[in-house]
Amino acid sequence: MTDLAPPPPASESAEPTHGCVRCGTPVPLDFAMCERCNPLGLPEPATSQAHGTVFLGIVVAVIALALLARFAIAGIGPFTAEVTNVVASPPNLVVTVTVQNSGSRAGSTTCRVFPAGESGIGPNSVYLQSPDVPAGGSISFSGQVTTLGATIQPLKATCG
């Protein structure tokens, strides 16, 4: 029987490492580059500098997207809507909505159609997408409503 020596214990004081930013060699967390990639020991960027730069980039991107969205929809609306006709088409209703765009640019909107006696929020409301409404103009469009049954009833519409 041979006497095998147990393997040496794992070092408990092993320092956490990450890869060198250039070559990937494991380096301590305090350093960005290994000795081979930074032989002169030049100052490295601090961790807070790197994270700060990324954070600043994200903030600038969010602000740029918000401005882009603002300019993309500026001048469209507000919209007002009125249900002008309701026709039974069993088992559904066909609703005609007239939408007016008070804005300076053409655009489309989503209109919520609901029974006149209700608040418009809940299971008895239906959404219809309008075609483009010219600036300062109005259009009428029809849509089939499948959740309000086939009984003709007074309906209201709001667009936004």
Number of C-alpha atoms within 10 A of each C-alpha: 3 4 5 6 6 6 6 6 6 7 7 6 6 7 9 10 13 15 16 19 14 12 11 12 15 16 18 14 14 12 19 21 24 19 12 12 14 13 9 8 11 8 9 12 10 12 13 9 11 11 11 12 12 12 12 12 11 12 11 12 12 12 11 12 11 12 11 11 11 11 10 10 12 11 16 20 23 14 21 16 21 18 20 16 14 21 15 16 16 11 12 17 21 18 21 17 25 17 26 21 26 19 18 15 16 17 18 18 19 14 23 18 25 25 16 12 9 12 11 18 11 9 9 14 20 19 15 19 14 20 14 14 23 19 17 16 14 16 15 16 15 17 15 16 22 14 13 18 15 17 14 16 15 13 20 21 23 18 22 12
